Amino acid sequence: MNIQRWIARREANWKRLDVLLQQVEKQGLKSLNAEEIRELASLYRSVSADLARAKTNQVGQILTQNLQKLTSRSYSQIYQGSRPQEWGAVKEFYRWGFPVIVQQTWIYTAIATAIFLFGTLVAWWYAWRDPAFISLVIPEELISKVRDDRELWMGKIIGVEPLASSGIMVNNLSVSFYTIMGGVTMYMQELHFIAPPGLFTIYLLLNNGIHLGAVSTLVSQNKLAYPFWAFVFPHGSLELPAIFLAGGAGLILARGILFPGNYRRADALKFYGSQAAQLVFGIVPMLTIAGIIEGFFSPNPLIPEPIKYLTGIMLFTLLIVYCTRKKKLA
């Protein structure tokens, strides 16, 4: 093999590959168009073959090392470069994508919130008019602890914070998952029938609202409202909005199935399902943080109750600011 002629014939490809790699290394793979990506892959295969030939024909150590570096850089960008870009996409979603989808779907979240609050108000009204109503919603053991012992039940978390926190996270995530999937369909065991799209989501929102209304009335009747809400505020500032967003996601799925509009039902479910999935990605970190707070911070007797109220207010304010932020155009 005439080495000089071979180098002269192949050198243009090496230089072109180096130019493409420099662009990808600085701006990412997305900076290339489809044709350039195909060219990058083709040049990588070509230079890999050149490297094998250079080693076989002993064309020189410096040239072989240069080709080795070129193929290594190519491999890194083509097969491993997607990983940092994926992390970049995740960061971009939580920075701007989630607030955008919350703003785009706010009407569904508002409806879910209204359903929850309706259940809370109904339970509050009935519980004040008829104290026996509370026993239909809340376990007798908890009622006895509040009425007879004048104590809240959160003290059992103390000493088992890690276990309690993980259990809380799993429970919150499960409730949110069922609330979302209720937008498609769900077997309602209590009533022994398969719920149509959206009905199970509405049922869970109402049920959770009723429980909160009954519990809040119970603690109010027994002069324990202040410590109770001091417990709820820190984690509730994230947990309750996450449940409302989950309810909104479930209603979005139901909308895609029941009211596809001008879309085919399959296309509508794909479109609205994408919106619901984005809400899910944002809800998971909220519930994780809320679970940690509920396990370690909210029940801690060493933290003054005013601090707990202040923490809840601050977290909720930050969440509102985050979800309403808009990306400035360059």
C-alpha positions as CSV (number, residue, x, y, z in Angstrom):
1,M,0.0,0.0,0.0
2,N,1.3,3.5,-0.9
3,I,0.9,5.2,2.4
4,Q,1.2,8.7,1.2
5,R,-1.4,8.3,-1.5
6,W,-3.7,6.5,1.0
7,I,-3.3,9.4,3.5
8,A,-4.0,12.0,0.9
9,R,-7.1,10.2,-0.2
10,R,-8.5,9.7,3.3
11,E,-7.4,12.9,5.1
12,A,-10.4,14.9,3.9
13,N,-12.7,12.5,5.7
14,W,-10.7,12.7,8.9
15,K,-10.8,16.5,8.9
16,R,-14.5,16.5,8.2
17,L,-15.2,14.1,11.0
18,D,-13.1,16.3,13.4
19,V,-15.2,19.3,12.4
20,L,-18.5,17.6,13.1
21,L,-17.2,16.2,16.4
22,Q,-16.1,19.7,17.5
23,Q,-19.6,21.0,16.8
24,V,-21.2,18.1,18.7
25,E,-18.8,18.5,21.7
26,K,-19.6,22.2,22.0
27,Q,-23.3,22.3,21.1
28,G,-24.6,18.7,21.5
29,L,-25.9,16.2,18.9
30,K,-29.1,18.2,18.4
31,S,-27.0,20.9,16.7
32,L,-26.6,18.6,13.7
33,N,-29.3,18.2,11.1
34,A,-30.5,14.7,9.9
35,E,-28.1,14.6,7.0
36,E,-25.1,15.6,9.2
37,I,-26.0,12.9,11.7
38,R,-26.0,10.3,9.0
39,E,-22.7,11.7,7.7
40,L,-21.2,11.5,11.3
41,A,-22.2,7.9,11.6
42,S,-20.8,7.0,8.2
43,L,-17.5,8.8,8.8
44,Y,-17.2,7.0,12.1
45,R,-17.4,3.6,10.4
46,S,-15.0,4.8,7.7
47,V,-12.4,6.1,10.2
48,S,-12.7,2.9,12.3
49,A,-11.8,0.9,9.2
50,D,-8.9,3.3,8.5
51,L,-7.6,2.8,12.0
52,A,-7.7,-1.0,11.5
53,R,-5.8,-0.6,8.3
54,A,-3.3,1.8,9.8
55,K,-2.5,-0.7,12.6
56,T,-2.2,-3.6,10.1
57,N,0.1,-1.7,7.7
58,Q,2.1,0.1,10.4
59,V,1.7,3.5,8.9
60,G,3.2,5.3,11.9
61,Q,2.6,5.7,15.6
62,I,1.5,9.4,15.4
63,L,-1.1,8.8,12.7
64,T,-2.4,5.7,14.4
65,Q,-2.8,7.6,17.7
66,N,-4.6,10.4,15.9
67,L,-7.0,8.0,14.3
68,Q,-7.5,6.2,17.7
69,K,-8.4,9.5,19.3
70,L,-10.8,10.4,16.5
71,T,-12.6,7.1,16.7
72,S,-12.8,7.3,20.5
73,R,-14.3,10.8,20.3
74,S,-16.8,9.5,17.7
75,Y,-17.8,6.5,19.8
76,S,-18.2,8.7,22.9
77,Q,-20.6,11.2,21.1
78,I,-22.6,8.6,19.1
79,Y,-23.0,5.9,21.8
80,Q,-22.5,7.8,25.1
81,G,-23.1,11.4,24.2
82,S,-26.9,10.9,24.4
83,R,-26.6,10.3,28.2
84,P,-25.6,13.9,29.2
85,Q,-28.1,15.2,26.6
86,E,-30.9,13.1,28.3
87,W,-29.9,14.6,31.6
88,G,-30.0,18.0,30.0
89,A,-33.5,17.3,28.8
90,V,-34.6,16.3,32.3
91,K,-33.1,19.5,33.7
92,E,-34.8,21.5,31.1
93,F,-38.1,19.9,31.8
94,Y,-38.0,20.6,35.5
95,R,-36.7,24.1,34.8
96,W,-39.3,25.1,32.2
97,G,-41.3,22.2,30.8
98,F,-43.2,21.4,34.0
99,P,-44.4,25.0,34.6
100,V,-45.5,25.2,31.0
101,I,-47.6,22.1,31.1
102,V,-49.1,23.2,34.4
103,Q,-50.1,26.4,32.8
104,Q,-51.5,24.7,29.7
105,T,-53.6,22.3,31.7
106,W,-54.6,24.6,34.6
107,I,-58.4,24.2,33.9
108,Y,-58.2,20.5,34.7
109,T,-56.3,21.1,37.9
110,A,-58.8,23.7,38.9
111,I,-61.7,21.3,38.3
112,A,-59.9,18.6,40.3
113,T,-59.3,21.1,43.1
114,A,-62.9,22.2,43.1
115,I,-64.1,18.5,43.4
116,F,-61.7,17.9,46.3
117,L,-62.8,21.1,48.1
118,F,-66.5,20.3,47.5
119,G,-66.0,17.0,49.3
120,T,-64.2,18.8,52.1
121,L,-67.0,21.3,52.6
122,V,-69.7,18.7,52.5
123,A,-68.0,16.6,55.2
124,W,-67.3,19.7,57.3
125,W,-71.0,20.7,57.1
126,Y,-72.4,17.3,57.9
127,A,-69.8,16.7,60.7
128,W,-70.8,19.9,62.5
129,R,-74.5,19.2,62.1
130,D,-74.3,15.5,63.1
131,P,-71.3,14.3,65.1
132,A,-72.2,10.7,64.2
133,F,-71.2,11.4,60.6
134,I,-67.5,11.5,61.6
135,S,-67.6,7.9,62.7
136,L,-68.7,6.9,59.2
137,V,-65.5,8.3,57.8
138,I,-62.8,8.1,60.5
139,P,-61.7,5.0,62.4
140,E,-63.1,4.8,66.0
141,E,-59.6,4.4,67.4
142,L,-58.5,7.8,66.0
143,I,-61.8,9.4,67.2
144,S,-61.3,8.1,70.7
145,K,-57.7,9.3,70.8
146,V,-58.7,12.8,69.9
147,R,-61.9,13.1,71.9
148,D,-60.9,11.1,75.0
149,D,-57.1,11.7,75.2
150,R,-57.1,15.1,73.6
151,E,-54.1,14.0,71.6
152,L,-53.3,13.9,67.9
153,W,-52.1,10.6,66.3
154,M,-48.9,11.9,64.7
155,G,-46.7,11.0,67.7
156,K,-46.4,7.4,66.6
157,I,-44.1,8.6,63.8
158,I,-41.5,9.8,66.3
159,G,-38.7,7.2,66.5
160,V,-39.5,5.5,63.2
161,E,-39.1,8.5,60.9
162,P,-37.3,6.7,58.0
163,L,-39.8,3.8,57.9
164,A,-42.7,6.2,58.2
165,S,-41.4,8.6,55.6
166,S,-40.9,5.8,53.0
167,G,-44.4,4.4,53.8
168,I,-45.9,7.9,53.4
169,M,-44.2,8.3,50.0
170,V,-45.4,4.9,48.8
171,N,-49.0,5.7,49.9
172,N,-49.0,9.2,48.3
173,L,-47.6,7.9,45.1
174,S,-50.2,5.1,45.0
175,V,-53.1,7.4,45.6
176,S,-51.8,9.7,42.9
177,F,-51.3,6.8,40.5
178,Y,-54.9,5.5,41.0
179,T,-56.2,9.1,40.7
180,I,-54.5,9.4,37.3
181,M,-55.4,6.0,36.0
182,G,-59.0,6.6,37.0
183,G,-59.1,8.8,34.0
184,V,-59.0,5.7,31.8
185,T,-61.0,3.1,33.7
186,M,-60.9,1.3,37.1
187,Y,-62.7,-1.5,38.9
188,M,-64.5,0.1,41.9
189,Q,-64.4,-2.7,44.4
190,E,-66.7,-1.0,46.9
191,L,-69.5,-0.8,44.2
192,H,-68.5,-3.9,42.2
193,F,-68.4,-2.4,38.8
194,I,-66.0,-1.0,36.2
195,A,-66.0,2.8,36.3
196,P,-66.2,4.7,33.1
197,P,-63.3,7.0,32.3
198,G,-62.9,9.8,34.8
199,L,-65.4,8.5,37.4
200,F,-62.8,6.9,39.6
201,T,-60.7,10.0,39.5
202,I,-63.7,12.1,40.7
203,Y,-64.5,9.5,43.4
204,L,-60.9,9.6,44.8
205,L,-60.8,13.3,44.9
206,L,-64.2,13.5,46.7
207,N,-63.2,10.7,49.1
208,N,-59.9,12.4,50.0
209,G,-61.7,15.7,50.4
210,I,-64.4,14.1,52.6
211,H,-61.7,12.6,54.9
212,L,-59.9,15.9,55.3
213,G,-63.2,17.7,56.0
214,A,-64.1,15.1,58.7
215,V,-60.7,15.1,60.3
216,S,-60.5,18.9,60.4
217,T,-63.9,19.1,62.0
218,L,-63.0,16.5,64.6
219,V,-59.8,18.3,65.7
220,S,-61.7,21.6,65.7
221,Q,-64.4,20.3,68.0
222,N,-61.7,19.1,70.4
223,K,-59.6,22.3,70.4
224,L,-56.7,20.7,68.5
225,A,-57.0,22.6,65.2
226,Y,-53.9,24.7,65.7
227,P,-51.4,21.8,66.3
228,F,-53.2,19.7,63.6
229,W,-52.8,22.3,60.9
230,A,-49.2,23.0,62.1
231,F,-48.6,19.3,61.2
232,V,-50.4,19.5,57.9
233,F,-49.0,22.8,56.5
234,P,-45.3,21.9,55.9
235,H,-45.9,18.7,53.8
236,G,-49.5,19.6,52.7
237,S,-48.2,22.6,50.8
238,L,-46.7,20.2,48.3
239,E,-48.8,17.1,48.8
240,L,-52.2,18.6,48.2
241,P,-51.2,20.5,45.0
242,A,-49.7,17.2,43.8
243,I,-53.0,15.4,44.4
244,F,-54.8,18.2,42.5
245,L,-52.4,17.9,39.6
246,A,-52.8,14.1,39.6
247,G,-56.6,14.6,39.5
248,G,-56.1,17.0,36.6
249,A,-54.0,14.4,34.8
250,G,-56.8,11.9,35.3
251,L,-59.4,14.3,33.9
252,I,-57.2,15.0,30.9
253,L,-57.0,11.3,30.1
254,A,-60.8,11.0,30.4
255,R,-61.2,14.0,28.1
256,G,-59.1,12.3,25.5
257,I,-61.3,9.2,25.6
258,L,-64.7,10.7,26.0
259,F,-64.4,14.0,24.1
260,P,-61.7,13.6,21.4
261,G,-63.1,16.5,19.4
262,N,-61.6,16.7,15.9
263,Y,-59.0,14.0,16.7
264,R,-59.5,10.3,16.2
265,R,-59.8,8.8,19.7
266,A,-56.4,7.1,19.5
267,D,-54.8,10.4,18.5
268,A,-56.6,12.3,21.2
269,L,-55.5,9.8,23.8
270,K,-51.9,10.1,22.5
271,F,-52.0,13.9,22.7
272,Y,-53.7,14.2,26.1
273,G,-51.8,11.2,27.4
274,S,-48.6,13.1,26.7
275,Q,-49.9,16.0,28.8
276,A,-50.9,13.7,31.6
277,A,-47.5,12.0,31.5
278,Q,-45.6,15.3,31.8
279,L,-47.7,16.1,34.9
280,V,-46.8,12.8,36.4
281,F,-43.1,13.5,35.9
282,G,-43.5,16.7,37.9
283,I,-45.7,15.2,40.6
284,V,-43.3,12.5,41.6
285,P,-40.6,14.8,43.1
286,M,-43.3,16.9,44.8
287,L,-44.6,13.8,46.6
288,T,-41.1,12.5,47.4
289,I,-40.2,15.8,49.1
290,A,-43.6,15.9,50.8
291,G,-43.0,12.4,52.2
292,I,-39.7,13.4,53.6
293,I,-41.1,16.5,55.3
294,E,-44.1,14.5,56.7
295,G,-41.8,11.8,58.1
296,F,-39.1,14.0,59.6
297,F,-40.2,17.6,59.9
298,S,-44.0,17.9,60.4
299,P,-44.3,15.6,63.5
300,N,-41.1,16.8,65.1
301,P,-42.1,18.2,68.6
302,L,-38.9,20.1,68.9
303,I,-39.8,22.4,66.0
304,P,-42.1,25.3,67.1
305,E,-45.5,25.3,65.5
306,P,-45.2,28.8,64.1
307,I,-42.1,27.7,62.2
308,K,-44.1,24.8,60.7
309,Y,-46.8,27.2,59.6
310,L,-44.2,29.5,58.1
311,T,-42.4,26.6,56.3
312,G,-45.7,25.5,54.7
313,I,-46.5,29.0,53.6
314,M,-43.1,29.5,52.1
315,L,-43.1,26.2,50.3
316,F,-46.5,26.9,48.8
317,T,-45.5,30.4,47.7
318,L,-42.4,29.0,46.1
319,L,-44.5,26.3,44.3
320,I,-46.9,29.0,42.9
321,V,-44.0,31.2,41.8
322,Y,-42.3,28.1,40.1
323,C,-45.5,26.9,38.4
324,T,-46.4,30.4,37.0
325,R,-42.9,31.3,35.7
326,K,-42.6,32.0,32.0
327,K,-39.5,31.5,29.9
328,K,-38.2,34.8,28.5
329,L,-37.6,34.8,24.8
330,A,-34.1,35.7,23.8
